Each structure stands twice: as structure tokens, then as C-alpha cells.
Amino acid sequence: DAPVDTRDPRPFFNIQQAVTRANEDGVVLNAANSIDIQTALDAYTINGARMFGHDAVTGSLEVGKLADLVVVDRDLIKLAETGRANEIVETQVLQTLFEGRPVFEAQ
């Protein structure tokens, strides 16, 4: 369940907030409800696909699945594991592929 305070889905902000439980002002809310980075990423990938019954064809990188993915400019797992989860929000998408074809490339 992600915040719905804006029409922009803000995935990197929401992933950061799920891991750190800190809002935009840096105030930590319900710290005991934080989740680890892998659980947060799974919520946006395989678990999202699973909810729609599409996990056999998308949601994870496996042979035979559609190559729907984004390439980002930083390692989100490493950020979280090194105590720098507060930097996840700064993530930029460099490329987006849909069914293996590039549909977006950062300039």
C-alpha cells in the first residue's frame, strides 16, 4: 500500500519510504513497519505481476519472460544495505524496455 498524496506514483520515493519509514520532512513514522529493500522491490516487480496473474510472463528476470524493465543509475540494494536508503529517492531511470524493446532512453 503506497501513499496516494499525488497523482505521480513516485516509485523511488515510495520504496525509500517503505525502507526508512521517513516522510518528506525526514520524520520517521511507525519505524517498526519498515520493510527490507528486497521486499520493497518485490512489491514493485514480481508481487505486482503476481497480483494481476502475470507473474509467469513478467515481474522478474527469467528466461522466457517478457523483458519489461528499467535501468537505473544506482544500486538500490547497495544503498539500503550500506545505510544510505535515504538516497533512493534520487534514482534516475536511464532506460526503459518493454517486451525487450527500448521505449525510453535518458538524454
C-alpha positions in Angstrom: 0.0 0.0 0.0 1.7 3.2 -1.2 0.9 6.8 -0.3 -1.7 8.4 -2.6 -0.9 12.0 -1.9 -0.1 12.8 -5.5 -1.1 11.6 -9.0 2.6 10.8 -9.6 3.3 7.3 -8.5 6.8 8.2 -7.3 8.2 4.7 -7.1 11.6 5.6 -5.8 10.2 7.8 -3.1 7.8 5.1 -2.0 10.5 2.5 -2.0 12.7 4.7 0.1 9.8 5.5 2.5 8.9 1.8 2.9 12.5 1.1 3.9 13.2 4.1 6.0 9.7 5.0 7.1 10.7 8.6 6.9 8.4 11.1 5.2 9.5 14.0 3.0 10.3 16.1 6.1 12.6 13.3 7.5 10.2 12.4 10.2 10.1 8.6 10.8 6.6 7.2 11.1 6.0 3.8 12.5 9.6 2.6 12.3 8.6 -0.9 13.3 6.6 -1.2 10.0 9.7 -0.7 7.8 10.5 -3.4 5.3 13.8 -4.5 3.8 14.8 -3.3 0.3 14.2 -6.7 -1.4 10.6 -6.8 -0.1 10.1 -3.3 -1.3 11.5 -4.1 -4.8 9.4 -7.2 -4.9 6.3 -5.2 -4.3 7.0 -3.2 -7.4 8.1 -6.2 -9.6 7.2 -9.8 -9.0 4.4 -9.2 -6.5 2.8 -6.6 -8.7 2.8 -9.1 -11.6 1.5 -11.8 -9.3 -1.4 -9.7 -8.2 -2.5 -9.4 -11.8 -1.8 -13.0 -12.6 1.0 -12.1 -14.9 4.0 -13.5 -12.9 4.5 -16.3 -15.4 5.4 -13.8 -18.1 6.7 -10.7 -16.3 7.8 -9.3 -12.9 11.2 -11.0 -12.7 14.2 -11.5 -15.0 14.0 -15.1 -16.2 14.5 -16.9 -19.5 11.2 -16.9 -21.4 9.6 -13.9 -19.7 9.0 -10.6 -21.3 11.8 -8.1 -20.8 9.9 -5.3 -19.2 12.4 -3.5 -17.1 14.1 -0.2 -16.2 17.8 0.5 -16.0 18.6 2.9 -13.2 21.7 5.0 -12.3 22.3 3.4 -8.9 22.2 0.1 -6.9 19.2 0.4 -4.7 20.1 -2.7 -2.7 23.6 -1.5 -2.0 22.2 1.9 -0.9 19.9 0.2 1.6 22.5 -2.2 2.8 25.1 0.5 3.5 22.8 2.8 5.4 22.1 5.1 2.5 18.5 4.3 1.8 17.7 8.0 2.1 19.3 8.4 -1.3 16.9 6.0 -3.1 14.6 8.9 -4.0 17.4 10.4 -6.1 17.3 7.5 -8.5 17.1 8.3 -12.2 15.8 6.0 -14.9 18.3 5.7 -17.7 16.4 3.3 -20.0 13.0 1.5 -20.1 12.4 -1.6 -22.1 9.0 -3.0 -22.8 8.9 -6.6 -24.2 12.6 -6.2 -24.8 12.4 -3.1 -26.9 13.7 0.3 -25.7 10.8 2.7 -25.2 12.7 5.3 -23.2 16.3 6.5 -23.0 17.6 9.3 -20.9 19.3 12.1 -22.8 
